[in-house]
């Protein structure tokens, strides 16, 4: 099953991106805020793709720790 199969609105289907494409929307110099890494239901692919960009570019990331 493709992720777009779960989205009924055709216009919204056009907005679906890969994690790398989504991370590429973040421009150098921007500050990004995310929550901590949690287990179930958290979209981990985009933060990981963004972390790869942070290593290479002038990006800042602010995140909260995972709940204990």
PQR file of N, CA, C, O and H, with PARSE charges and radii, in Angstrom:
ATOM      1  N   UNK A   1       0.841  -1.179   0.000 -0.4000 1.5000
ATOM      2  CA  UNK A   1       0.000   0.000   0.000 -0.0000 2.0000
ATOM      3  C   UNK A   1       0.889   1.246   0.000  0.5500 1.7000
ATOM      4  O   UNK A   1       1.806   1.373   0.811 -0.5500 1.4000
ATOM      5  N   UNK A   2       0.604   2.131  -0.897 -0.4000 1.5000
ATOM      6  CA  UNK A   2       1.302   3.409  -0.983 -0.0000 2.0000
ATOM      7  C   UNK A   2       0.640   4.379  -0.001  0.5500 1.7000
ATOM      8  O   UNK A   2      -0.572   4.323   0.211 -0.5500 1.4000
ATOM      9  H   UNK A   2      -0.141   2.027  -1.555  0.4000 1.0000
ATOM     10  N   UNK A   3       1.434   5.261   0.593 -0.4000 1.5000
ATOM     11  CA  UNK A   3       0.886   6.228   1.564 -0.0000 2.0000
ATOM     12  C   UNK A   3      -0.201   7.089   0.931  0.5500 1.7000
ATOM     13  O   UNK A   3      -1.157   7.465   1.610 -0.5500 1.4000
ATOM     14  H   UNK A   3       2.418   5.307   0.421  0.4000 1.0000
ATOM     15  N   UNK A   4      -0.078   7.405  -0.343 -0.4000 1.5000
ATOM     16  CA  UNK A   4      -1.084   8.258  -0.979 -0.0000 2.0000
ATOM     17  C   UNK A   4      -2.420   7.544  -1.131  0.5500 1.7000
ATOM     18  O   UNK A   4      -3.447   8.197  -1.316 -0.5500 1.4000
ATOM     19  H   UNK A   4       0.698   7.100  -0.895  0.4000 1.0000
ATOM     20  N   UNK A   5      -2.426   6.213  -1.056 -0.4000 1.5000
ATOM     21  CA  UNK A   5      -3.691   5.473  -1.106 -0.0000 2.0000
ATOM     22  C   UNK A   5      -4.563   5.785   0.104  0.5500 1.7000
ATOM     23  O   UNK A   5      -5.785   5.646   0.037 -0.5500 1.4000
ATOM     24  H   UNK A   5      -1.592   5.683  -0.905  0.4000 1.0000
ATOM     25  N   UNK A   6      -3.954   6.203   1.202 -0.4000 1.5000
ATOM     26  CA  UNK A   6      -4.694   6.503   2.428 -0.0000 2.0000
ATOM     27  C   UNK A   6      -5.222   7.935   2.450  0.5500 1.7000
ATOM     28  O   UNK A   6      -5.989   8.294   3.343 -0.5500 1.4000
ATOM     29  H   UNK A   6      -2.962   6.316   1.256  0.4000 1.0000
ATOM     30  N   UNK A   7      -4.820   8.757   1.481 -0.4000 1.5000
ATOM     31  CA  UNK A   7      -5.239  10.159   1.424 -0.0000 2.0000
ATOM     32  C   UNK A   7      -6.286  10.290   0.324  0.5500 1.7000
ATOM     33  O   UNK A   7      -5.974  10.133  -0.856 -0.5500 1.4000
ATOM     34  H   UNK A   7      -4.196   8.465   0.756  0.4000 1.0000
ATOM     35  N   UNK A   8      -7.507  10.571   0.705 -0.4000 1.5000
ATOM     36  CA  UNK A   8      -8.596  10.643  -0.269 -0.0000 2.0000
ATOM     37  C   UNK A   8      -8.557  11.911  -1.112  0.5500 1.7000
ATOM     38  O   UNK A   8      -8.922  11.874  -2.287 -0.5500 1.4000
ATOM     39  H   UNK A   8      -7.760  10.698   1.664  0.4000 1.0000
ATOM     40  N   UNK A   9      -8.126  13.022  -0.545 -0.4000 1.5000
ATOM     41  CA  UNK A   9      -8.105  14.299  -1.257 -0.0000 2.0000
ATOM     42  C   UNK A   9      -6.932  14.316  -2.241  0.5500 1.7000
ATOM     43  O   UNK A   9      -5.773  14.254  -1.831 -0.5500 1.4000
ATOM     44  H   UNK A   9      -7.829  13.051   0.409  0.4000 1.0000
ATOM     45  N   UNK A  10      -7.233  14.399  -3.519 -0.4000 1.5000
ATOM     46  CA  UNK A  10      -6.203  14.359  -4.576 -0.0000 2.0000
ATOM     47  C   UNK A  10      -5.220  15.520  -4.479  0.5500 1.7000
ATOM     48  O   UNK A  10      -4.031  15.359  -4.754 -0.5500 1.4000
ATOM     49  H   UNK A  10      -8.175  14.450  -3.852  0.4000 1.0000
ATOM     50  N   UNK A  11      -5.719  16.685  -4.087 -0.4000 1.5000
ATOM     51  CA  UNK A  11      -4.830  17.846  -3.958 -0.0000 2.0000
ATOM     52  C   UNK A  11      -3.815  17.623  -2.838  0.5500 1.7000
ATOM     53  O   UNK A  11      -2.652  18.008  -2.967 -0.5500 1.4000
ATOM     54  H   UNK A  11      -6.685  16.815  -3.863  0.4000 1.0000
ATOM     55  N   UNK A  12      -4.249  17.004  -1.742 -0.4000 1.5000
ATOM     56  CA  UNK A  12      -3.329  16.712  -0.643 -0.0000 2.0000
ATOM     57  C   UNK A  12      -2.336  15.620  -1.017  0.5500 1.7000
ATOM     58  O   UNK A  12      -1.202  15.631  -0.539 -0.5500 1.4000
ATOM     59  H   UNK A  12      -5.193  16.691  -1.636  0.4000 1.0000
ATOM     60  N   UNK A  13      -2.741  14.684  -1.858 -0.4000 1.5000
ATOM     61  CA  UNK A  13      -1.833  13.628  -2.308 -0.0000 2.0000
ATOM     62  C   UNK A  13      -0.601  14.225  -2.989  0.5500 1.7000
ATOM     63  O   UNK A  13       0.496  13.673  -2.901 -0.5500 1.4000
ATOM     64  H   UNK A  13      -3.662  14.676  -2.247  0.4000 1.0000
ATOM     65  N   UNK A  14      -0.793  15.353  -3.664 -0.4000 1.5000
ATOM     66  CA  UNK A  14       0.315  16.003  -4.378 -0.0000 2.0000
ATOM     67  C   UNK A  14       1.373  16.565  -3.427  0.5500 1.7000
ATOM     68  O   UNK A  14       2.497  16.850  -3.842 -0.5500 1.4000
ATOM     69  H   UNK A  14      -1.684  15.801  -3.735  0.4000 1.0000
ATOM     70  N   UNK A  15       1.012  16.722  -2.156 -0.4000 1.5000
ATOM     71  CA  UNK A  15       1.935  17.296  -1.174 -0.0000 2.0000
ATOM     72  C   UNK A  15       2.801  16.253  -0.480  0.5500 1.7000
ATOM     73  O   UNK A  15       3.708  16.613   0.271 -0.5500 1.4000
ATOM     74  H   UNK A  15       0.099  16.491  -1.819  0.4000 1.0000
ATOM     75  N   UNK A  16       2.545  14.982  -0.713 -0.4000 1.5000
ATOM     76  CA  UNK A  16       3.322  13.924  -0.072 -0.0000 2.0000
ATOM     77  C   UNK A  16       4.747  13.952  -0.611  0.5500 1.7000
ATOM     78  O   UNK A  16       4.966  14.016  -1.820 -0.5500 1.4000
ATOM     79  H   UNK A  16       1.809  14.690  -1.324  0.4000 1.0000
ATOM     80  N   UNK A  17       5.717  13.902   0.310 -0.4000 1.5000
ATOM     81  CA  UNK A  17       7.132  13.969  -0.039 -0.0000 2.0000
ATOM     82  C   UNK A  17       7.893  12.833   0.635  0.5500 1.7000
ATOM     83  O   UNK A  17       7.435  12.272   1.630 -0.5500 1.4000
ATOM     84  H   UNK A  17       5.539  13.850   1.293  0.4000 1.0000
ATOM     85  N   UNK A  18       9.051  12.500   0.088 -0.4000 1.5000
ATOM     86  CA  UNK A  18       9.952  11.572   0.771 -0.0000 2.0000
ATOM     87  C   UNK A  18      10.568  12.320   1.951  0.5500 1.7000
ATOM     88  O   UNK A  18      10.529  13.550   1.985 -0.5500 1.4000
ATOM     89  H   UNK A  18       9.424  12.956  -0.721  0.4000 1.0000
ATOM     90  N   UNK A  19      11.136  11.598   2.921 -0.4000 1.5000
ATOM     91  CA  UNK A  19      11.793  12.294   4.033 -0.0000 2.0000
ATOM     92  C   UNK A  19      12.869  13.264   3.559  0.5500 1.7000
ATOM     93  O   UNK A  19      13.001  14.362   4.099 -0.5500 1.4000
ATOM     94  H   UNK A  19      11.167  10.598   2.894  0.4000 1.0000
ATOM     95  N   UNK A  20      13.633  12.863   2.558 -0.4000 1.5000
ATOM     96  CA  UNK A  20      14.693  13.732   2.042 -0.0000 2.0000
ATOM     97  C   UNK A  20      14.128  14.977   1.373  0.5500 1.7000
ATOM     98  O   UNK A  20      14.674  16.068   1.534 -0.5500 1.4000
ATOM     99  H   UNK A  20      13.526  11.971   2.120  0.4000 1.0000
ATOM    100  N   UNK A  21      13.040  14.824   0.623 -0.4000 1.5000
ATOM    101  CA  UNK A  21      12.393  15.974  -0.007 -0.0000 2.0000
ATOM    102  C   UNK A  21      11.826  16.920   1.053  0.5500 1.7000
ATOM    103  O   UNK A  21      11.940  18.139   0.928 -0.5500 1.4000
ATOM    104  H   UNK A  21      12.596  13.938   0.492  0.4000 1.0000
ATOM    105  N   UNK A  22      11.218  16.353   2.093 -0.4000 1.5000
ATOM    106  CA  UNK A  22      10.672  17.180   3.167 -0.0000 2.0000
ATOM    107  C   UNK A  22      11.796  17.926   3.885  0.5500 1.7000
ATOM    108  O   UNK A  22      11.667  19.116   4.172 -0.5500 1.4000
ATOM    109  H   UNK A  22      11.126  15.363   2.195  0.4000 1.0000
ATOM    110  N   UNK A  23      12.892  17.234   4.173 -0.4000 1.5000
ATOM    111  CA  UNK A  23      14.029  17.874   4.845 -0.0000 2.0000
ATOM    112  C   UNK A  23      14.644  18.970   3.978  0.5500 1.7000
ATOM    113  O   UNK A  23      15.150  19.965   4.496 -0.5500 1.4000
ATOM    114  H   UNK A  23      12.997  16.267   3.939  0.4000 1.0000
ATOM    115  N   UNK A  24      14.599  18.787   2.668 -0.4000 1.5000
ATOM    116  CA  UNK A  24      15.161  19.785   1.751 -0.0000 2.0000
ATOM    117  C   UNK A  24      14.360  21.086   1.751  0.5500 1.7000
ATOM    118  O   UNK A  24      14.866  22.116   1.305 -0.5500 1.4000
ATOM    119  H   UNK A  24      14.188  17.978   2.247  0.4000 1.0000
ATOM    120  N   UNK A  25      13.120  21.060   2.244 -0.4000 1.5000
ATOM    121  CA  UNK A  25      12.311  22.275   2.322 -0.0000 2.0000
ATOM    122  C   UNK A  25      12.818  23.225   3.402  0.5500 1.7000
ATOM    123  O   UNK A  25      12.481  24.409   3.395 -0.5500 1.4000
ATOM    124  H   UNK A  25      12.709  20.224   2.608  0.4000 1.0000
ATOM    125  N   UNK A  26      13.617  22.716   4.319 -0.4000 1.5000
ATOM    126  CA  UNK A  26      14.193  23.536   5.379 -0.0000 2.0000
ATOM    127  C   UNK A  26      15.402  24.264   4.791  0.5500 1.7000
ATOM    128  O   UNK A  26      16.316  23.638   4.255 -0.5500 1.4000
ATOM    129  H   UNK A  26      13.890  21.754   4.325  0.4000 1.0000
ATOM    130  N   UNK A  27      15.393  25.572   4.897 -0.4000 1.5000
ATOM    131  CA  UNK A  27      16.453  26.389   4.297 -0.0000 2.0000
ATOM    132  C   UNK A  27      17.559  26.683   5.312  0.5500 1.7000
ATOM    133  O   UNK A  27      17.286  26.809   6.506 -0.5500 1.4000
ATOM    134  H   UNK A  27      14.651  26.081   5.333  0.4000 1.0000
ATOM    135  N   UNK A  28      18.818  26.794   4.839 -0.4000 1.5000
ATOM    136  CA  UNK A  28      19.930  27.148   5.732 -0.0000 2.0000
ATOM    137  C   UNK A  28      19.640  28.442   6.487  0.5500 1.7000
ATOM    138  O   UNK A  28      19.111  29.400   5.923 -0.5500 1.4000
ATOM    139  H   UNK A  28      19.039  26.692   3.869  0.4000 1.0000
ATOM    140  N   UNK A  29      19.999  28.455   7.784 -0.4000 1.5000
ATOM    141  CA  UNK A  29      19.766  29.613   8.620 -0.0000 2.0000
ATOM    142  C   UNK A  29      18.465  29.545   9.394  0.5500 1.7000
ATOM    143  O   UNK A  29      18.274  30.303  10.345 -0.5500 1.4000
ATOM    144  H   UNK A  29      20.429  27.677   8.242  0.4000 1.0000
ATOM    145  N   UNK A  30      17.563  28.650   9.005 -0.4000 1.5000
ATOM    146  CA  UNK A  30      16.302  28.482   9.725 -0.0000 2.0000
ATOM    147  C   UNK A  30      16.564  27.739  11.037  0.5500 1.7000
ATOM    148  O   UNK A  30      17.516  26.965  11.145 -0.5500 1.4000
ATOM    149  H   UNK A  30      17.718  28.035   8.232  0.4000 1.0000
ATOM    150  N   UNK A  31      15.717  27.982  12.019 -0.4000 1.5000
ATOM    151  CA  UNK A  31      15.754  27.227  13.265 -0.0000 2.0000
ATOM    152  C   UNK A  31      14.519  26.343  13.294  0.5500 1.7000
ATOM    153  O   UNK A  31      13.400  26.822  13.112 -0.5500 1.4000
ATOM    154  H   UNK A  31      14.944  28.610  11.932  0.4000 1.0000
ATOM    155  N   UNK A  32      14.720  25.063  13.522 -0.4000 1.5000
ATOM    156  CA  UNK A  32      13.648  24.083  13.478 -0.0000 2.0000
ATOM    157  C   UNK A  32      13.388  23.566  14.887  0.5500 1.7000
ATOM    158  O   UNK A  32      14.330  23.236  15.606 -0.5500 1.4000
ATOM    159  H   UNK A  32      15.629  24.674  13.671  0.4000 1.0000
ATOM    160  N   UNK A  33      12.148  23.492  15.282 -0.4000 1.5000
ATOM    161  CA  UNK A  33      11.789  22.925  16.581 -0.0000 2.0000
ATOM    162  C   UNK A  33      11.027  21.625  16.389  0.5500 1.7000
ATOM    163  O   UNK A  33      10.064  21.575  15.624 -0.5500 1.4000
ATOM    164  H   UNK A  33      11.382  23.760  14.697  0.4000 1.0000
ATOM    165  N   UNK A  34      11.448  20.584  17.071 -0.4000 1.5000
ATOM    166  CA  UNK A  34      10.762  19.298  17.015 -0.0000 2.0000
ATOM    167  C   UNK A  34      10.617  18.755  18.431  0.5500 1.7000
ATOM    168  O   UNK A  34      11.285  19.218  19.356 -0.5500 1.4000
ATOM    169  H   UNK A  34      12.230  20.625  17.693  0.4000 1.0000
ATOM    170  N   UNK A  35       9.757  17.788  18.587 -0.4000 1.5000
ATOM    171  CA  UNK A  35       9.635  17.136  19.895 -0.0000 2.0000
ATOM    172  C   UNK A  35      10.649  16.005  19.973  0.5500 1.7000
ATOM    173  O   UNK A  35      11.317  15.690  18.988 -0.5500 1.4000
ATOM    174  H   UNK A  35       9.215  17.411  17.836  0.4000 1.0000
ATOM    175  N   UNK A  36      10.758  15.406  21.130 -0.4000 1.5000
ATOM    176  CA  UNK A  36      11.709  14.314  21.321 -0.0000 2.0000
ATOM    177  C   UNK A  36      11.323  13.072  20.539  0.5500 1.7000
ATOM    178  O   UNK A  36      10.181  12.924  20.105 -0.5500 1.4000
ATOM    179  H   UNK A  36      10.215  15.661  21.930  0.4000 1.0000
ATOM    180  N   UNK A  37      12.276  12.196  20.368 -0.4000 1.5000
ATOM    181  CA  UNK A  37      12.019  10.952  19.656 -0.0000 2.0000
ATOM    182  C   UNK A  37      11.249  10.008  20.572  0.5500 1.7000
ATOM    183  O   UNK A  37      11.731   9.639  21.643 -0.5500 1.4000
ATOM    184  H   UNK A  37      13.204  12.316  20.721  0.4000 1.0000
ATOM    185  N   UNK A  38      10.063   9.625  20.149 -0.4000 1.5000
ATOM    186  CA  UNK A  38       9.244   8.706  20.926 -0.0000 2.0000
ATOM    187  C   UNK A  38       9.043   7.439  20.119  0.5500 1.7000
ATOM    188  O   UNK A  38       9.482   7.360  18.972 -0.5500 1.4000
ATOM    189  H   UNK A  38       9.671   9.924  19.279  0.4000 1.0000
ATOM    190  N   UNK A  39       8.404   6.473  20.686 -0.4000 1.5000
ATOM    191  CA  UNK A  39       8.276   5.178  20.006 -0.0000 2.0000
ATOM    192  C   UNK A  39       7.143   5.169  18.982  0.5500 1.7000
ATOM    193  O   UNK A  39       7.379   5.495  17.818 -0.5500 1.4000
ATOM    194  H   UNK A  39       8.048   6.538  21.619  0.4000 1.0000
ATOM    195  N   UNK A  40       5.961   4.820  19.363 -0.4000 1.5000
ATOM    196  CA  UNK A  40       4.868   4.585  18.419 -0.0000 2.0000
ATOM    197  C   UNK A  40       4.286   5.872  17.851  0.5500 1.7000
ATOM    198  O   UNK A  40       4.043   6.836  18.577 -0.5500 1.4000
ATOM    199  H   UNK A  40       5.769   4.556  20.308  0.4000 1.0000
ATOM    200  N   UNK A  41       4.068   5.868  16.539 -0.4000 1.5000
ATOM    201  CA  UNK A  41       3.344   6.944  15.905 -0.0000 2.0000
ATOM    202  C   UNK A  41       4.141   8.200  15.587  0.5500 1.7000
ATOM    203  O   UNK A  41       3.594   9.133  14.999 -0.5500 1.4000
ATOM    204  H   UNK A  41       4.266   5.084  15.949  0.4000 1.0000
ATOM    205  N   UNK A  42       5.408   8.253  15.956 -0.4000 1.5000
ATOM    206  CA  UNK A  42       6.200   9.447  15.696 -0.0000 2.0000
ATOM    207  C   UNK A  42       6.867   9.325  14.332  0.5500 1.7000
ATOM    208  O   UNK A  42       7.468   8.291  14.043 -0.5500 1.4000
ATOM    209  H   UNK A  42       5.853   7.496  16.434  0.4000 1.0000
ATOM    210  N   UNK A  43       6.781  10.355  13.479 -0.4000 1.5000
ATOM    211  CA  UNK A  43       7.389  10.289  12.145 -0.0000 2.0000
ATOM    212  C   UNK A  43       8.903  10.449  12.222  0.5500 1.7000
ATOM    213  O   UNK A  43       9.411  11.569  12.159 -0.5500 1.4000
ATOM    214  H   UNK A  43       6.292  11.196  13.714  0.4000 1.0000
ATOM    215  N   UNK A  44       9.611   9.363  12.356 -0.4000 1.5000
ATOM    216  CA  UNK A  44      11.052   9.398  12.577 -0.0000 2.0000
ATOM    217  C   UNK A  44      11.865   9.647  11.311  0.5500 1.7000
ATOM    218  O   UNK A  44      12.996  10.122  11.405 -0.5500 1.4000
ATOM    219  H   UNK A  44       9.199   8.454  12.408  0.4000 1.0000
ATOM    220  N   UNK A  45      11.337   9.346  10.145 -0.4000 1.5000
ATOM    221  CA  UNK A  45      12.114   9.439   8.917 -0.0000 2.0000
ATOM    222  C   UNK A  45      12.526  10.872   8.596  0.5500 1.7000
ATOM    223  O   UNK A  45      13.671  11.099   8.203 -0.5500 1.4000
ATOM    224  H   UNK A  45      10.418   8.960  10.067  0.4000 1.0000
ATOM    225  N   UNK A  46      11.642  11.828   8.748 -0.4000 1.5000
ATOM    226  CA  UNK A  46      11.980  13.214   8.424 -0.0000 2.0000
ATOM    227  C   UNK A  46      13.021  13.785   9.385  0.5500 1.7000
ATOM    228  O   UNK A  46      13.985  14.396   8.923 -0.5500 1.4000
ATOM    229  H   UNK A  46      10.713  11.643   9.067  0.4000 1.0000
ATOM    230  N   UNK A  47      12.869  13.611  10.722 -0.4000 1.5000
ATOM    231  CA  UNK A  47      13.921  14.116  11.605 -0.0000 2.0000
ATOM    232  C   UNK A  47      15.290  13.492  11.325  0.5500 1.7000
ATOM    233  O   UNK A  47      16.311  14.167  11.454 -0.5500 1.4000
ATOM    234  H   UNK A  47      12.086  13.114  11.097  0.4000 1.0000
ATOM    235  N   UNK A  48      15.323  12.217  10.945 -0.4000 1.5000
ATOM    236  CA  UNK A  48      16.606  11.588  10.625 -0.0000 2.0000
ATOM    237  C   UNK A  48      17.198  12.168   9.343  0.5500 1.7000
ATOM    238  O   UNK A  48      18.405  12.400   9.269 -0.5500 1.4000
ATOM    239  H   UNK A  48      14.493  11.668  10.841  0.4000 1.0000
ATOM    240  N   UNK A  49      16.368  12.403   8.342 -0.4000 1.5000
ATOM    241  CA  UNK A  49      16.847  13.023   7.101 -0.0000 2.0000
ATOM    242  C   UNK A  49      17.316  14.450   7.378  0.5500 1.7000
ATOM    243  O   UNK A  49      18.313  14.904   6.817 -0.5500 1.4000
ATOM    244  H   UNK A  49      15.388  12.214   8.402  0.4000 1.0000
ATOM    245  N   UNK A  50      16.595  15.145   8.241 -0.4000 1.5000
ATOM    246  CA  UNK A  50      16.986  16.500   8.612 -0.0000 2.0000
ATOM    247  C   UNK A  50      18.295  16.490   9.392  0.5500 1.7000
ATOM    248  O   UNK A  50      19.133  17.372   9.206 -0.5500 1.4000
ATOM    249  H   UNK A  50      15.785  14.776   8.697  0.4000 1.0000
ATOM    250  N   UNK A  51      18.478  15.508  10.258 -0.4000 1.5000
ATOM    251  CA  UNK A  51      19.725  15.401  11.021 -0.0000 2.0000
ATOM    252  C   UNK A  51      20.928  15.248  10.093  0.5500 1.7000
ATOM    253  O   UNK A  51      21.999  15.789  10.371 -0.5500 1.4000
ATOM    254  H   UNK A  51      17.798  14.791  10.410  0.4000 1.0000
ATOM    255  N   UNK A  52      20.761  14.529   9.017 -0.4000 1.5000
ATOM    256  CA  UNK A  52      21.845  14.397   8.036 -0.0000 2.0000
ATOM    257  C   UNK A  52      22.181  15.750   7.417  0.5500 1.7000
ATOM    258  O   UNK A  52      23.354  16.056   7.200 -0.5500 1.4000
ATOM    259  H   UNK A  52      19.891  14.090   8.791  0.4000 1.0000
ATOM    260  N   UNK A  53      21.172  16.557   7.133 -0.4000 1.5000
ATOM    261  CA  UNK A  53      21.420  17.893   6.584 -0.0000 2.0000
ATOM    262  C   UNK A  53      22.066  18.801   7.623  0.5500 1.7000
ATOM    263  O   UNK A  53      22.938  19.603   7.288 -0.5500 1.4000
ATOM    264  H   UNK A  53      20.220  16.308   7.309  0.4000 1.0000
ATOM    265  N   UNK A  54      21.645  18.683   8.886 -0.4000 1.5000
ATOM    266  CA  UNK A  54      22.196  19.523   9.950 -0.0000 2.0000
ATOM    267  C   UNK A  54      23.701  19.306  10.056  0.5500 1.7000
ATOM    268  O   UNK A  54      24.454  20.248  10.304 -0.5500 1.4000
ATOM    269  H   UNK A  54      20.937  18.031   9.159  0.4000 1.0000
ATOM    270  N   UNK A  55      24.134  18.069   9.870 -0.4000 1.5000
ATOM    271  CA  UNK A  55      25.560  17.745   9.936 -0.0000 2.0000
ATOM    272  C   UNK A  55      26.349  18.484   8.853  0.5500 1.7000
ATOM    273  O   UNK A  55      27.518  18.814   9.049 -0.5500 1.4000
ATOM    274  H   UNK A  55      23.523  17.304   9.669  0.4000 1.0000
ATOM    275  N   UNK A  56      25.710  18.740   7.715 -0.4000 1.5000
ATOM    276  CA  UNK A  56      26.404  19.284   6.550 -0.0000 2.0000
ATOM    277  C   UNK A  56      26.190  20.777   6.327  0.5500 1.7000
ATOM    278  O   UNK A  56      26.998  21.423   5.658 -0.5500 1.4000
ATOM    279  H   UNK A  56      24.760  18.471   7.555  0.4000 1.0000
ATOM    280  N   UNK A  57      25.114  21.332   6.877 -0.4000 1.5000
ATOM    281  CA  UNK A  57      24.734  22.707   6.552 -0.0000 2.0000
ATOM    282  C   UNK A  57      24.517  23.542   7.810  0.5500 1.7000
ATOM    283  O   UNK A  57      24.558  23.028   8.927 -0.5500 1.4000
ATOM    284  H   UNK A  57      24.458  20.808   7.420  0.4000 1.0000
ATOM    285  N   UNK A  58      24.287  24.828   7.610 -0.4000 1.5000
ATOM    286  CA  UNK A  58      24.063  25.767   8.710 -0.0000 2.0000
ATOM    287  C   UNK A  58      22.605  25.732   9.148  0.5500 1.7000
ATOM    288  O   UNK A  58      21.862  26.689   8.930 -0.5500 1.4000
ATOM    289  H   UNK A  58      24.253  25.245   6.702  0.4000 1.0000
ATOM    290  N   UNK A  59      22.198  24.627   9.764 -0.4000 1.5000
ATOM    291  CA  UNK A  59      20.842  24.496  10.281 -0.0000 2.0000
ATOM    292  C   UNK A  59      20.914  24.347  11.790  0.5500 1.7000
ATOM    293  O   UNK A  59      21.868  23.780  12.323 -0.5500 1.4000
ATOM    294  H   UNK A  59      22.802  23.850   9.941  0.4000 1.0000
ATOM    295  N   UNK A  60      19.912  24.852  12.468 -0.4000 1.5000
ATOM    296  CA  UNK A  60      19.828  24.722  13.918 -0.0000 2.0000
ATOM    297  C   UNK A  60      18.595  23.887  14.234  0.5500 1.7000
ATOM    298  O   UNK A  60      17.563  24.020  13.577 -0.5500 1.4000
ATOM    299  H   UNK A  60      19.137  25.313  12.036  0.4000 1.0000
ATOM    300  N   UNK A  61      18.703  23.043  15.224 -0.4000 1.5000
ATOM    301  CA  UNK A  61      17.572  22.217  15.616 -0.0000 2.0000
ATOM    302  C   UNK A  61      17.356  22.347  17.117  0.5500 1.7000
ATOM    303  O   UNK A  61      18.297  22.252  17.904 -0.5500 1.4000
ATOM    304  H   UNK A  61      19.542  22.935  15.757  0.4000 1.0000
ATOM    305  N   UNK A  62      16.105  22.564  17.501 -0.4000 1.5000
ATOM    306  CA  UNK A  62      15.726  22.618  18.907 -0.0000 2.0000
ATOM    307  C   UNK A  62      14.714  21.502  19.115  0.5500 1.7000
ATOM    308  O   UNK A  62      13.702  21.440  18.416 -0.5500 1.4000
ATOM    309  H   UNK A  62      15.340  22.640  16.861  0.4000 1.0000
ATOM    310  N   UNK A  63      14.976  20.637  20.052 -0.4000 1.5000
ATOM    311  CA  UNK A  63      14.033  19.545  20.289 -0.0000 2.0000
ATOM    312  C   UNK A  63      13.935  19.252  21.783  0.5500 1.7000
ATOM    313  O   UNK A  63      14.847  19.544  22.556 -0.5500 1.4000
ATOM    314  H   UNK A  63      15.798  20.687  20.620  0.4000 1.0000
ATOM    315  N   UNK A  64      12.822  18.679  22.158 -0.4000 1.5000
ATOM    316  CA  UNK A  64      12.624  18.272  23.536 -0.0000 2.0000
ATOM    317  C   UNK A  64      12.974  16.811  23.699  0.5500 1.7000
ATOM    318  O   UNK A  64      12.858  16.044  22.743 -0.5500 1.4000
ATOM    319  H   UNK A  64      12.081  18.442  21.530  0.4000 1.0000
ATOM    320  N   UNK A  65      13.396  16.408  24.868 -0.4000 1.5000
ATOM    321  CA  UNK A  65      13.743  14.996  25.074 -0.0000 2.0000
ATOM    322  C   UNK A  65      12.493  14.115  25.068  0.5500 1.7000
ATOM    323  O   UNK A  65      11.382  14.589  25.305 -0.5500 1.4000
ATOM    324  H   UNK A  65      13.490  17.031  25.645  0.4000 1.0000
ATOM    325  N   UNK A  66      12.691  12.862  24.800 -0.4000 1.5000
ATOM    326  CA  UNK A  66      11.593  11.902  24.831 -0.0000 2.0000
ATOM    327  C   UNK A  66      11.101  11.755  26.261  0.5500 1.7000
ATOM    328  O   UNK A  66      11.891  11.812  27.203 -0.5500 1.4000
ATOM    329  H   UNK A  66      13.594  12.477  24.607  0.4000 1.0000
ATOM    330  N   UNK A  67       9.805  11.567  26.424 -0.4000 1.5000
ATOM    331  CA  UNK A  67       9.278  11.379  27.786 -0.0000 2.0000
ATOM    332  C   UNK A  67       9.808  10.087  28.403  0.5500 1.7000
ATOM    333  O   UNK A  67      10.067   9.112  27.698 -0.5500 1.4000
ATOM    334  H   UNK A  67       9.162  11.520  25.659  0.4000 1.0000
ATOM    335  N   UNK A  68       9.965  10.089  29.712 -0.4000 1.5000
ATOM    336  CA  UNK A  68      10.492   8.882  30.382 -0.0000 2.0000
ATOM    337  C   UNK A  68       9.390   8.136  31.048  0.5500 1.7000
ATOM    338  O   UNK A  68       9.631   7.097  31.663 -0.5500 1.4000
ATOM    339  H   UNK A  68       9.755  10.881  30.285  0.4000 1.0000
TER
END
